[in-house]
């Protein structure tokens, strides 16, 4: 029996997020010959996003364009989405485990009376069986799970499943859907404060430069920001640094906070409490910069420099600048 | 204002995970209120302190969860409800269905929960519950004010902020930064012992059999591979910095 796998595209500042292509790859792994993979994009000014996505192996792309969808609002997005679901009839839905996806997916699952797996890091198919791997205790353990039946919903953790490749073949068909918002919305977006504009998203960053209590102050993050900028990476923080008020909780990495899996994680002045390690120990390469040679982070790191971060970080920034220019 | 807080008991963040016979060992583990749920408990108590009403904390989980509910009572919640039954699986579809069955005959202004639990980390139950109860929800809330029958909430969207106005009743999940939860006081702990504490099983709820059938099942549980021992660089700091960049280029090939 032919199935329909639907990905919901996540985009930011007018471009597709990488995780959208990772979700597409997940859908490709799950699907069999003869299955359909469709995409849905919601928001405003979607033309260029649709063009971008049309290069990938999709049977069709549904655009739901409306001013009321410019900013994420669960109620509006759900009502727009289920309008399209009437025609798409998805057996499975894939979406990134992002600010939008983690909020939207459980609501979709509830409305479809479906099971959901959140924050999936890998997917395999063996015969009829589709298996999903996901972290428990923020990555201190992992579980492999299967669904009892269709339909189902999956959120994909950024930076784990390889991105789908453009097909170069036939372009996907773009279907425009009109959406009339219901006047009876109980939640209204009043304001959006963009604090991350132009910055690399922490969960999708290939390189993360992270600061702990050793950074000592909000100003102490400046050298870390410079290093991150040279590396086109993002800045993160330990709980200690956030609790001390050096930075925003949005930067916190750990069992409370975000889990990141970049190519390179540079921990500056972070001792490496278990709760922090849970949030970053699946990074490919871990670098520790710490004054204390006994700090637990040094036992987890691939490379460590024992020294004052305020000396080491600017030296690294200079070295990378020389190499990358 | 009647505020319900859905709460889960979790492993302390400092606990290591040990797996034996296909399950995570709980022996000797320290349990806490899931940290995100703790912000929700604190918020609920502050709302009652400001404008009166009642705070009920509710958990679906094993018997040991009653300790965390007691802690919430000691913080200042008025009543606790524990739904504990071996027939309830951990599957989020099932847990949210059980909660929805509990809420079916209740009236409430607000339901608060945590953004996600730090053990399972799925972040599904609260949002699913809002859908099942057909009330609006906003997740990952760092600010919540309640002027005249509405809620003004600020949501953390991966560092960006979204400000929404939502009519009540509604469900919100708490994100870090919402508040600083209080510690239970000694008088609070004493008072908690006398507060109403309801213990329920499925027999006390009206719930369809299919709502108890899990939609997902675990087939394997494992620890991540241990990381190989790393290298502590030597020499003067400028040399070490140069060496590190070279290693990243030649050995790890990531730059």
Interface residues (C-beta under 8 A of the other chain):
Chain A: X71 X72 X73 X74 X75 X98 X99 X100 X102 X103 X105 X106 X107 X109 X110 X111 X113 X114 X115 X116 X117 X118 X119 X131 X134 X135 X136 X137 X138 X139 X140 X141 X142 X143 X144 X145 X146 X147 X148 X149 X152 X186 X187 X188 X189 X190 X191 X192 X193 X194 X195 X196 X199 X201 X202 X203 X242 X248 X249 X250 X251 X252 X254 X255 X256 X257 X263 X264 X273 X274 X275 X278 X281 X282 X284 X285 X286 X287 X288 X293 X298 X299 X300 X301 X302 X303 X304 X305 X306 X307 X311 X312 X315 X316 X318 X319 X320 X323 X324
Chain B: X11 X13 X14 X15 X16 X17 X19 X24 X35 X36 X91 X92 X93 X96 X116 X118 X119 X120 X121 X122 X123 X124 X125 X126 X127 X128 X130 X131 X132 X135 X136 X137 X138 X139 X140 X142 X152 X156 X157 X158 X159 X160 X161 X162 X163 X164 X165 X166 X167 X170 X175 X176 X177 X213 X214 X215 X216 X217 X218 X219 X220 X221 X222 X223 X224 X227 X228 X229 X230 X231 X232 X233 X237 X238 X240 X241 X242 X244 X245 X247 X248 X249 X252 X254 X255
